[in-house]
Amino acid sequence: MEAERDGAEEPGTVVTPSAEFPPLGTEERAALGRIGTRWHVPREAGDLPVDPTLGRRGRRPRPTRFGRLAPIDLFTVAQPDEVVATGPAYLPGNRAGRAATRLRRTLIGPPLASSSVLYERMRKLVALPVLSSDLLSSVAYGPEAMLAVLVLAGGAALGLALPLAALLAVLMVAVGLSYRQTIPAYPHGAGSYIVAGDNLGRTAGLAAAAGLMLDYVLTVSVSVAAGVHAVTSALPAFTRWTVPLGVLVIAVLLAGNLRGVRTAGNIFVLPTYAFVVVVLAVLAVGYAKAAARGFAPVPPPAVPAAEGLGLLLVLRAFSSGAVSMTGIEAVSNAVPAFRPTEWRNARTTLGWMVAMLVTLFAGLVGLIHLDGLVPRGDETLLSQLGRVTFPTGPGYAILQATTALILLLAANTAFNDFPRLLFFMARDGHAPRRFLHMGDRLAFSNGLVALALAAVAVFVAFGGHTQTLIPLYAVGVFLAFTLSQAGMVVHWRRRRGRGWRRRLAVNAVGATLSGLVLVTAAVAKFAEGAWVVVVAVPLLVLLFRRIHRHYATLHRALALHPPPSAGPPGPAGSAEGEELPQQVRHLVIVPVARLNRASLRALAYAASLGRPTLAVHIAPEEPEADRFRDQWRAWGDHLRLETIVSPYRSVIGPLAHYLEALHAARPELTLTVIVPEVVLRRRRHRLLHSRAEQRLRAALRALPGVVVTSVPVHVSQ
């Protein structure tokens, strides 16, 4: 059992709301301690002018006269220096914001506390339909995709469907067994991305991730397209609404998944189980009818050959049928979403998924052959099979309804795994860090929205046609299969635990078969659209590496390290390298356009800091500069004033360049620019003002060693 649970001995899961805030490494923590010992700012008890607990014993902060702060309750927990914000603290201060918050909570539900993340996990009976909806729903279009290629060589070529289906069943079992071994070896999830990255190198892991991401986007597009096609097969009047219906379904799926893993799972349980039961009923009734006639196949209608029967066509048909396996890796990606023991429950769920897939796929292909059905452009094969099996009664309507539901909801598997894959990639610095964030309902909201937008773009671009999307489908997912299983081969060679040769052989078979399908799909369907994926994967890998390079540069710039000496930096030092209070040397600068209450308050605030202060005035001409200096002397000439004449009447440019020149003269100085700002209560009044403060802040943002702060003066009307 130890070998079986290789790597599973660490309890818990890496998917937590705290992933956005990774802990310091050993070296940085040591550097932090050394920096702290050199701080020369003693801390005394009672040194704050306000109670930081905000009066835990009943007193509450009052809203301002602008109504921007709502009263909130704060209460303490075990730690003496900690308060916890309650629900009202998350409500915006304005009416529009509160209305938007109420609407969002109506659609996706009230927020869940971070401590609820454990209760949002799934039990096996819920995880099975949630994670298998993509895999099981593919039997509704996988056999048809295979037969649609074979029929191009005429009706006689349809006899190859049975041996091809047998080969695909072997492939399904081999890949399923391979992933059953992956789950206990990598119990924290991420599947192909982690396995390939750990054992084959970073580039292989990123290639697997790129293939999976493309697969998930296409899963949503193909599933929704197939579901809408099932609806239009039964209700042809809705054919012209294919694209709007598909976009609406993706929006509904997004809203359902934003409500959280457990809620989404409860929504999708019934349709998946209903589809499985109905298809099993179709198989039972269909094979009973075939047995009554001695299993004699019904001759298919005559179909003229459009192409010659050759190896390339057979390979295309095989790779088209292989799309029935998309989603088989979903469980290995979502292991942390299971209840404890996570790896054991995930492995059991995967076993049931593969068994159901092989049964439904092989059964449908055999029954289609016995009933002599061929693909048609106006009706799906499953719809034809339903009409033959249930010529009377509600059976056909129930089949079409459950098929449409599971196809439309099959995209939920991608909605479950795509954000989780982005989470692991963002944790490693290969995707934007915003994908680490868990939303109000403990779902990866940013990843869900990104998937929905990408799927809508693909669905609209291809007009919602299933057959035009299928050629793009197999390459990405089988690239991930191949790299994952090849990575497991390397994993077992390195670990060499008990039974490692048997496990290595299973993964080697899975890698070989997946690689053959990958090459077949890439070559046979290259001209039909697979070239898009072949080109997209290396481009995505390049993008991921560029993102990682940016984060690595950022980490080097922000990593903690002890200062070289306790004294202040030399003249050639950089102000942004200061880490000790005694190292920071200030020059406070206050831009003053005119002497009024706002500017005088900014000057008073600057002087109260007790640092060298310089006031700067931009004048359009000499007479105005003289008038301002006169007013300055009348005020008392308390601070040093520098006047800049701007004969071309520009303010922001000359001021920004002047500050840049000051910084270049003394780069070790920290320039603190204090800007007086008038805060208006009504948004419409902002159009009446130039908002020079924002423009100055934007102009100085790129200048290192410059701090811009605002001193607001609020206007009540």
N, C-alpha and C positions, 0 to 999 in steps of 0.2 A: 504493500500500500504506500510505502514511502516513495517508491519510484513513481507510482501513479500520481501522487500529489506533489511531484517535483516542483518546487517553487511556490507551493500553496501554503506554506507554513506560516506566512505572515498574515495576521488577522486584519480585518477591516478592508477598506477600499480607498483608492486614491481619489475618487470622485467626491469632493467635498466643497462646500461654499468657500472654504478658506484657501483653495488652490490659487486664488488671485493674489494671495499674500504669502509667497514662499518664505520659509525661515532663512536666516543668514547661515552661510556656510561656516565651517570651523575657523578658517583663516579670517573671514570678515568679522566674526564674533570676537576673536582675539584682538583684531585691530580696533574694534569698537571699544573694548575695555582699555586699551592703551591710550586711545584718544580721550576717553572719559577721565583718566587720571590726570590729564593735563589741562582740563578745564579750570579756569580761575574765577568761576562765578559761584560762590557758596550759596547753598539753598537753606533758608531759614524757615522755621515753622511760623505759620501765620503771615507769610510774606505776600499773599494775594489780597487785593482790595475787595474781592467778592468771594462768596461761598461757592466753590466749584460744584458742590452737590445740588445746588439750586433749591435748597430747602426740602430735603427728602421727607421731612415730617409734616407735610401738609401745604407749605407755601408753593405757589406755582408762578412762573413768569407770566406777566400780563402782555397782551398784544399791544403793539404800538398804535398810535393814532392813525397810521396808514393801513392798519389791518393786515399787515404782511406776515405777522407771526400769530399762529394759533396757539391757544393754551394747550400744553402737553403735560402728561403725568410722567415723571421719571422716578424710578424706584431702584434701590440698591439690591445687589445680590451678594454672594459670599465675599467677594473682594471689597475691601474698604474704599478703594479709589475707583469704583466702577458703578456706573448707572446704566440702565437699560431703557431704550426708547420704546414707547408703546405705540399702538396703532395711530393715534392722532398726529404723531410726529411725522408721519409720512404723507400727510395731506398738504397739497400746495396751498399757498396763501391767497391766491386769487380765485375768482369764481370760475373762470374758464378752466383752470387747472384742476379744480375740485370736480367739475363736471366731467372732464376727461378721465379722471381717476375713477369716478363712479361708473362710467361707461366701461372702462377696461375691466373693472372688478366684476361687472355684470357678465361680460363676455368670458373672462378666464377665471373668475373666482377671486375670493379674498386672498391676501398674501399668506404664505406659510412660513413659519419660523425656521431658522436654519437647523434647529434641533429635530425637525420633522423629517430630515432627509432619509433616515433609516426606515421610517414608516411609509415612504414613497416607493419602496422597492416592491417587486412583483413576486407572487408565489407562482408555482409551476403552471397551474391551471389558467392563470391570466397571462403569464409570459408566453405560453405556447401559441395562442392566437395572435398576440401582439407581434411576436418576432417571426411567426411563420406565415403571416398573411401574404407577404411578398412571395415567399417560396411556394406556398400552396396555390396561390392565385395564378401563378405562372402556368399551371397545367391548363388554364383556360385559353392560353394563346400559344404556349410552347409547341404542343403537337401540331397545331395549325400552321405555325411558322415553318416547321419541318416539312409538312405535306405540301405547303404552298410552293416550296422549291422543287420537290420531287415531281409535282404535277406539271411542271414546265416541260418535262420529257415525255408527257403523255400519261394516260391511265395505267399503262403497263408498269411504269416506274413506281407506282404506289405500293407495290409489293415489297419494296425495300424498306418500307416504314417499320416492319416488325424487327428485322435484324438491327436496324439503326436504333430502335427503341431499346432493344436488349443491351446494346453497347452503352447507351446513355444511362440505363439502370445500373450497369456495372460502375460507370463513372460516378454516379450519384452516391453509391455505397462507398466507393473508395475515398472520395472527397469527404463524405460524412464521417467515416472512421478516422480520417486524418485530423479533422477538426475536433473530434472527440478527444484525441490525444493532446491537441493544442490547449484545450480549456484548462485542464489541471496543471499543465506546465506553465501557463500564463494566466493565473486566476484573476488578475486585475484588469483584464479586457484589452481592448485596442486591436486584437486579432492580427491581421496581416501586417499592419504598420509596425507594431512592436516586435513581432516575431522576425520579420525580414530585417528590420533595423538592427536588432540585437545580434543576429547571426550572420547576415550577409553584408552589413554596412549601411551607413546612413542613406546613400543614394538608393539602394534597393528598398529600404523602408519608405522613402519618399515616393518612389515609383509605385509601390503597393498602395500607399495612401492616395496618390493621384488617381489610380485605377478605381479604387473604391469610391472616391468622391464623384467621379464621372458616373459610376454605376448607380450611386444613390440618386443623383439628379435624373438619370434616365429611368430609374425605377419609378420615380414619381410620375414622370411624363408618360412612360409606356403604360403603367398601371391605370392611370386616369384615362389615357386614350383608349385602352382596351375596355375599360368600364363604360365609357361613353358610347363606344361602338356596340357593346352589349345592349345598352338602352335603345340606341337607334335601330338595332336589328329587330327589336320587338316593337318599337314605336318609330317608324320611318319618318314621321312628320317632324321629329326633332333633329334630323340630320343637319339642317342648316344652322343649328345652334350648337354645333360640336365644340367650337372654341370657347364661347362664353360659358357653356356648361362645365368644361374642363377647368377653366380658371376659377369658377365658383367652387368646385369641389376642392381644389388646392387650398383656397382660402378657408374653407370649412375645416379641412385637415389641419391647417396651421392653427386655427383657433382652438381646435380640440386638443392638440399637443401642447399648446401654451398653458393649458389648464393643469399640466403635470403628468408624470408617468403613470401614476395609479389611476387618475381619472380617465386619461386617454385609453389605458388598458381596459377599463370597465366599459368604455364606449365600443371598443372593437372586439370584445369577446364573442358576443352573440353572432354577428355576421360570419365570422370565420368558422365557428362550429356548425352553423347552419349550412354553409356551403359544403363542408366536408360530408355532413349527413346526407344532403341532397344528391351530391355526386356519387356517394356510395349507393344510394337508392337507384340512381340511373344505371350504375354498373350492375347491380343485382338484377334489376328488371331486364336490362338489355341482354345480359348473359343468359338469363332464364329463357328469353325468347330465342336466343341463338341456340341454346341446348335443345329447344323443342324442334328445331329444324336440323338437328345433327351438327351444329356448328359449321354449317355450309355458308361460306361468304356470299353476300349479295353482290352480283357483278356491279362495279361502279359504272357510271355513265361514261360514254365515249368522250374523251378529252383529246383534242389535237395537240401534237407535240410542238412546242415553241422553240425548244433547244434539244440538242442531242444529249443522250444519257452518257455522261463521262465522269471521270474521277472528280473533277472540279465541282460539278453539280452535286455529286453525292457528299462531298466535303462541305459544301455550302449548306446542304440540308441538315447535316449532322451538327454543324455549328449553330444553325438556327434553332434546332431542337434543344441545344444546350442552354438556351436562355431560361429553360425551366428550372435551372439550378441557381439562378440569381437569388440571393437572400440566404443561401445556406451558411454563409459566414456570419450572419447577424448575431447569433448567440455568442460566438467567441468575442465579438466586439462589445457585447452588453452584459458580460458576466457581473460587473458591479451592480447592475440593476436588479439582481436576484436577491431574495432573502437568504440569510445564512442557512446552510453552508453554501456559499455562492457557486463555487466550481462544480459541486456535486449536482445541485439543482439544474445548473446550466447544461451539464453533460446529459442528464436524463432528458431534458427538454429537447436537445438536439437529436437524440436517438429517436424520439417519437416523431419529430419533424421529418427526418429522412425516411423512416418507415412509411409514413403517410404519403410523402412525395412519390416514392417508388410505386406504391400501390395505386395511387390515382393516375400517375402518368402512364404506367404500363397498361393499366386497365382501360384507360380512355383510348390509347392508340390501338389496342386490340379490338375494342368494340367498334371504333370507327372503321377498321378494316373489315370486320364481320358485316357491318351494315352497308358497306359500299359507298361511303360518303366521300366527297371531294370538296376542297376549298372553293368557296364562292365569294365574289366581291360584295354581295349585298347581304350576306348572312354569315355569322360565325359558324365554325364547325360544331361547337358545343350547342349552339342554338338548333342546328339541324339535328344533332343527336337527341336533343330534348324533344323535338317534334316527333321523331321516329319512336322514341321510347315511350313518350306519354302523348299519344295522339288525341286522347280525350282527357277531360278532367283538369284540375288545377296544377298538375305536376309540371307542365312546361312553364307556366307563369312563375311558379315558385323557383324553378331552376334559374330562369333568367333574372329574377329579382335577387336571389342570393349571389349569382355570378356577378351581376352589376355591383352589388354592395361590396363583395370582397375585392373586386378589381379596383373599385374606387377607393377602398380603404387599405388596399395592399401597400400603398405608398406610406402607410404609417410605419412600416419597418424602417424605411429610409429616414423618416422623421425621428425615429428613435436612435438610429445609429450614426447618422451624419453629424449631428451636433456633438455626439460623444467622441467621434473621431477627431473633430476639430478641437475639442477640449484637450485631448492627449497631444495633438500637434502643437497647440498653443502653449501647453505646459513645457514642451521641449523647445519652444521658440521658433517653430516653423510655420506658425499661423498667427494672425493678430491676437493679442492678449485679451481683446474684448470677448473672445469666444470662451474664456475661462469663467465668465460671469454667469451665475445662476439667477434667473429672474424671480419674480414674486412667488411663483408656484414651484420653485426649485427645479425648473426646466432650463435648459440652455437656450434662452430666448433668442439670442443673436444668431446662433447656429440654425435655429428653426426658421427664422426669417430669411437668412441667406439661402437656405435650401429652397424655400418656397419661391423666392424671386428667381433663382436660377431655373427651377423647374417650369415656372410660368414662361420664361423667355424661350426655353427649348420647345415647350408645348405649342406656343403661338408660332414660333418660327417654322415648325413642321406641320402646322395646320391640324394637329391632333390626329395624324394618321399613324396607326400602329405599325404598319408594314415599313414605312419610311424610317421609323425609329429603331426597329429591331436590329438592322445591320450595325448600329453603333453600340449595341448593348453588350455583346459577349466579350469583346476585347478587354475592356477595363476590368471586368470582374474576374476573368480567367487569368489576367496578369497578376491580380492580387492572390488568387488561389495558388498559382504556380510559385510565386515568391514566398508565400507563407509556408507551403509544404516543403520547399527547398530549404527554407530557414530552419524548419523543424528537423530535417535530416542533419544539418550541421549541429543543431542543439543536442541531438542524441549522441552524435559522435563525440561531442565535448564532454557531456555528462557521464556517459557510459555506466548508468546505473543498472539495476537488475532488470533484465528483459529489454535492454536497449536495442539489441539487434532486431527483435521483432517489431518494436515501435519504429525503428529507422526504416525497416522494409515497408511498413504500412504507409509512412509519409513519403517514401521514395516512389511508391506506386501512384499515390495521389499527385505528387509533383509531376511525374512523367505524363500521366493522362491529362492533367490540366494544361501542361505545356503543349501537348499535341493539339488540344482544342484551341489554345491561344494562337498557335501558329496557323492552324487551319482557318480560324475566324479572321485573322489579320490578312491572310493571303486571299482567301476565297471571297471575302466581302470588302476588300480594300476599295475597289472602284465604286461599291454601292454606298459608301459612307463611312466605312471603318477607318479610312485615312484620317478622319477628323480626330478620332481617339488616338491613333498612332502619333499624330502631330501634337495633340493637346497634352499627352502625358509628359513628354520631356519639357514642354513649356511650363507646365505646372511645377515640375521638379525644380526647374530653374527659378521660378517665382518663390518657392518655399525656401530655397537656399539663400536667395537675396533677403528674404524676411529674417532668416536666422542670422545672416551677416549683420543686419541692422541691429538686432537685439544684442548680439555679441559685442558690437561696438558700444552700444548704450550701456551694457553691463560694465565694460572696462572703464567707461567714463564715470560711472556712478559707484563703482565698487569702493568699499571702505579700505583705507590704508592709513597707517599712522603718519603724521607729518614728519618731515625730516628733522625739524628742530623746534624748540619751544618758542623761539623768538619770532618776531614779525617777518613776513616775506621780504626779500630784497626788492630793489626797484624793478627788476626784470620779471618778478613773479606775476602770477595771474590771480585776480580777485576771486575767480571761481574755484580756486584750489584751497581756499581757506576752510578749516574745519574747527578751529578753536576761536572762542570769542575774542581773545587778546590779539589774534591775528587780523581781525577785520578792521580796516581803516576806512572810515566813512567820509563821504562828501555829499551833503544833502543839497539838492537843487530844486528850487521851486519856480516853475514858469508862471509869470504873472502877466496877464493881458491888461487888466485894469484893477485899480484898488477898490474893491467892494468887500462885502462880508465874506464871500466865498474865498477870495484870495487872502484876506487877513486871517481867516481861520486856518488856511493851509500854512501860512507863514508862522502862526502861533504854534501849530502842531510841530512844524519842523524845528523851531527854536526849542521846544520842550524836550526834544531828544538829546540836547546837549552836545551836538556834533557840529563840526564846521558846516555852515550853511551859506549858500549862494542863491540869490534871486536873479532871474533872467527875464528880460522884457524884450519882445520883438516889436520894433517900430517900423511902420511903412516909410517914414521919412524923418529927416532931422528935426523939424519943428515939433513933431509929436514926441520924439525921444526927449527933447528938452522939456516939454510940458510934463512928461511922466517923471523925469528926474526931479522936477520942481515939486510935484505931489509927494514923491518919496521923501524929500527933505522935510516937507510939511508934516509927514507922518512921524518923522524922527530919525530917519536913516539908521534904524536899529541893526540892519543886516547889510552885508555887502551886495551891491546891485551891479549887474553887468547888462548893458543895453546893446542889442544887436539891431542894426538898421537893415531892413530887407526892402530894397528899392523896388523889387518886383512883387511885393506884397504877399509873398508866400510865408507861412508861419511854420508849418510842420517840418518842411525840408531843412531850412536854415537851423532850426533848433536841434533837430536830430543830428545834423552834421557837426554842430558845435559840441554837443555832448560826446559824439564819437571822437572828436579831436581832444577833448579833456581826458577821455579814457585812454587814448593812445599816448598822451603825455605821461600819465601815471597809471599803468595797467594794474598796479597792485591795489588801487583805490576801488572801493565799492561805491558806485554812484547811485544814490537813492533819489529818484525823481518823484517828488510829491506834487500831484496834480489836483488842483481844486476842481470839484465836479458838482454840478447842479443836478439833483435827482428830482425828476418830475413825477408826480403821482399818476397822471393820465398819459397813456401811450400816445394819443393823438397829438399831444403838445410837443413830442420829441421832434416832429417834423419842422418845428419852428426854430430849432437850434442846430448848430453846426456839428456837435458831438466831437469837438476837437480832441477830447481826452482819449476816446477810442482810437482815433487816427494816430495820435502820438504814441499810444501804447503799441499799436501794430508796427509803427516805424522803428521802435526801439527794441522790439522783441528779439531780433536777430543779433543784437549787440551784447557780447558777453560782459559780465561784471556790472550790469545795470539792473536795478530794481525799480519798478514803477508801481507806485501805490496811489490810491485816490483818497482824498478827504472830502466826503460828501456833505452837501448842504441841501436839505430836503425842502421842497416848495410844496405847500399843502394844496394848491389849486393849479 
